Amino acid sequence: MKRWNRIPVWTAAAALMAGAAVPRTVAAAEMRFLTPAPAARFGLAQEAVGARPLRFAAADEVEEPRGGGPSPFLAGLMSAVVPGSGQLAMGKRRGWAYLGVETAGLFAVWALQSAGNQGEDDFRSFADEHWDWEKYESVTTCGDGLGPVDFQEEHAGLVDLYASDRDAFYDDIGDLDVYACGWDALGNRSEFGSMRARSDDLFRSARAFTTVVFLNHIISAIDAAKSAANRGSAARALRLDVAPAHDGSLAVRLEMRDRF
């Protein structure tokens, strides 16, 4: 007598629907039908058919839209203004890293800029204390190659710089040998040069961190836009597989996967 398994199909359908509703899960339903045990031998034709077991598979994949979270444009705009905000709006923890880089970068720019300004004030005060107009105008030489060459022209140029461009004035009295005799000691001239170099280094470092902050805005905006675009759809794959088992039953497997 032939025996058949009665399979609750609704149970399989419910499992499939439950899998479709939960992200990143796989819903699979397997139905097994017992086939009659093969007869002893019914001839070559049936034996030939039995030698080729029944097996087939079918698969399909569709793109389904997903909701939630900002659009790619909005996510990119948010992170362009405040790095990491677009990622955080989508629940991406790496948004904290972008925000951390932004905070640390801005603090570094502020600290280095402030230190550079203080260093600039210090070396200007140092020059005002140790470089003197009267000494410069009265001393014609103060060392090998140090001293005025064309005093009238050099003096007039320095007076103009002092009135119109104080930064250039301090640069010239520190760098140009024709103004070296205005210093009360050549060692102080060297110390003035070191102080200027330290201040300039601080300003260069501040500019470097400003570049880091700017790049952090750009990279964060691109990353947020791409992440939002990737969340825009999910690939849903459906696969049906039918194959005989070793015990003579027929196994039917229906599988659904969500890929993100």
C-alpha positions in Angstrom: 0.0 0.0 0.0 1.3 3.4 -0.9 2.1 5.8 2.0 2.1 9.7 1.6 3.3 12.3 4.1 0.7 15.1 4.6 2.6 18.3 4.9 1.1 21.5 6.5 1.8 23.9 3.7 0.4 26.9 5.7 3.2 26.3 8.3 5.8 26.6 5.5 4.2 29.8 4.2 4.1 31.3 7.7 7.8 30.6 8.1 8.5 32.2 4.8 6.5 35.3 5.7 8.2 35.6 9.0 11.6 35.5 7.3 10.6 38.2 4.9 9.6 40.5 7.8 12.9 40.3 9.7 16.1 41.8 8.1 19.1 39.6 7.5 17.2 36.3 8.2 16.6 33.3 6.0 13.2 31.7 5.7 13.2 28.2 4.5 10.5 25.7 4.3 11.1 22.1 3.5 8.5 19.6 2.4 9.3 15.9 2.0 7.0 13.6 0.1 7.5 9.9 0.3 7.4 8.1 -3.1 6.5 4.5 -3.4 9.4 2.1 -2.9 10.7 0.9 -6.2 9.4 -2.4 -7.5 11.8 -5.3 -7.9 12.3 -4.9 -11.7 9.7 -3.7 -14.2 11.9 -3.8 -17.1 14.7 -1.9 -18.7 12.7 1.3 -19.5 11.7 1.9 -15.8 15.2 1.0 -14.7 16.6 3.6 -17.1 14.1 6.2 -15.7 15.0 5.3 -12.2 18.7 5.8 -13.0 18.1 9.5 -13.6 16.7 10.9 -10.4 14.3 13.8 -10.5 16.0 17.1 -9.5 15.4 20.7 -10.4 16.0 24.1 -8.9 14.8 27.6 -9.7 15.9 31.0 -8.3 14.9 34.6 -8.7 16.1 37.9 -7.2 14.3 41.2 -7.0 15.1 44.6 -5.6 12.8 46.0 -3.0 12.9 49.6 -1.7 13.6 50.2 1.9 12.4 53.1 4.0 13.9 54.8 7.0 16.9 57.1 7.4 17.8 60.2 5.4 18.1 60.3 1.6 21.7 60.1 0.1 21.6 63.9 -0.6 20.4 64.8 2.9 22.8 62.4 4.6 25.7 63.8 2.6 24.6 67.4 3.3 24.3 66.7 7.1 27.8 65.2 7.3 29.3 68.0 5.1 28.0 70.5 7.7 28.7 68.4 10.8 30.9 65.4 10.1 29.4 62.2 11.3 25.8 63.5 11.7 24.6 61.8 8.5 26.0 58.5 9.7 24.5 58.8 13.1 21.1 59.6 11.6 21.3 56.2 9.9 22.5 54.4 13.1 26.1 54.1 11.9 28.4 54.2 14.9 31.4 55.3 12.8 29.7 58.7 12.8 31.2 59.2 16.2 34.7 58.8 14.7 34.1 61.6 12.2 32.7 63.7 14.9 35.7 63.0 17.1 38.1 64.0 14.4 36.2 67.2 13.9 36.2 68.1 17.6 39.9 67.2 18.0 40.9 69.0 14.8 39.1 72.2 15.7 40.6 72.2 19.1 44.1 71.7 17.7 43.6 74.5 15.2 42.4 76.8 18.0 45.3 75.8 20.4 48.0 76.1 17.7 46.7 79.4 16.4 46.6 80.8 19.9 50.1 79.6 20.7 51.4 81.0 17.4 49.8 84.4 18.1 51.3 84.4 21.6 54.7 83.5 20.1 54.4 86.4 17.6 53.6 88.8 20.4 56.6 87.6 22.3 59.2 87.9 19.5 57.9 91.4 18.7 58.2 92.5 22.3 61.7 91.0 22.3 62.7 92.9 19.2 61.3 96.2 20.6 63.4 95.6 23.7 66.7 94.6 22.0 66.7 96.4 18.6 67.1 100.2 18.7 66.7 102.8 16.0 69.5 105.1 17.4 72.0 102.3 17.5 71.2 101.3 14.0 71.6 104.9 12.8 74.9 105.5 14.6 76.8 102.2 14.1 78.2 101.6 10.7 79.6 98.1 11.2 79.2 95.4 13.8 80.9 92.4 12.4 82.1 90.8 9.2 79.5 91.7 6.5 77.2 93.2 9.0 76.1 96.8 8.7 74.6 99.2 6.1 75.6 99.2 2.5 73.5 102.1 1.2 72.3 103.6 4.4 70.0 106.3 3.0 68.0 103.9 0.9 67.9 101.1 3.4 66.9 103.5 6.2 64.1 105.0 4.2 62.8 101.5 3.2 62.8 100.4 6.9 60.9 103.5 8.0 58.3 102.8 5.4 57.9 99.2 6.5 57.6 100.2 10.1 54.7 102.5 9.3 52.9 100.3 6.7 53.8 96.7 7.2 55.0 95.8 10.7 55.3 92.1 10.0 57.7 92.8 7.1 59.6 95.2 9.4 60.3 92.5 12.0 61.2 90.1 9.2 63.8 92.5 7.8 65.5 93.4 11.1 65.8 89.7 11.8 66.9 88.4 8.4 68.9 91.2 6.6 72.5 91.9 7.6 72.2 95.6 6.8 70.0 96.0 9.9 72.1 93.8 12.2 73.8 96.7 13.9 70.6 97.8 15.5 70.7 94.8 17.9 72.2 95.3 21.3 73.9 91.9 20.9 74.2 89.5 18.0 73.1 86.7 20.3 69.8 88.4 20.8 69.5 88.6 17.0 69.9 84.8 16.9 67.4 84.3 19.7 64.9 86.5 17.9 65.3 84.3 14.8 64.6 81.2 16.9 61.5 82.7 18.4 60.1 83.7 15.0 60.8 80.2 13.7 58.8 78.6 16.6 55.9 80.9 16.0 55.9 80.1 12.3 56.0 76.4 13.0 52.9 76.7 15.2 51.0 78.6 12.4 52.0 75.9 9.9 50.7 73.2 12.2 47.5 75.1 12.6 47.1 75.2 8.8 47.8 71.5 8.5 45.0 70.7 11.0 42.7 73.0 9.2 43.3 70.9 6.1 42.5 67.8 8.1 39.2 69.3 9.3 38.3 70.2 5.7 39.1 66.8 4.4 37.1 65.2 7.3 34.0 67.2 6.1 34.5 65.9 2.5 35.2 62.3 3.3 32.3 62.1 5.9 29.9 63.6 3.4 30.8 61.1 0.7 30.7 58.2 3.1 27.3 59.2 4.4 25.8 59.6 0.9 27.1 56.2 -0.2 25.8 54.5 3.0 22.4 56.0 2.5 22.3 55.0 -1.2 23.3 51.4 -0.2 20.4 51.3 2.3 18.0 52.4 -0.5 17.2 48.8 -1.6 17.6 45.2 -0.4 18.1 42.3 -2.7 15.6 39.5 -2.0 16.4 36.2 -3.4 14.0 33.3 -3.7 15.2 29.8 -4.4 13.2 26.5 -4.9 15.1 23.3 -4.8 13.5 19.9 -5.5 15.6 16.7 -5.1 15.1 13.0 -4.1 16.5 11.9 -0.8 18.4 8.7 -0.2 15.4 7.1 1.5 13.3 7.4 -1.7 11.4 10.5 -0.5 11.1 13.7 -2.5 12.5 16.8 -0.7 11.2 20.3 -1.7 13.1 23.2 -0.2 11.9 26.8 -0.5 14.4 29.5 0.7 14.2 33.2 0.8 17.1 35.5 1.7 17.4 39.3 2.2 20.8 40.7 1.1 21.9 44.2 2.1 
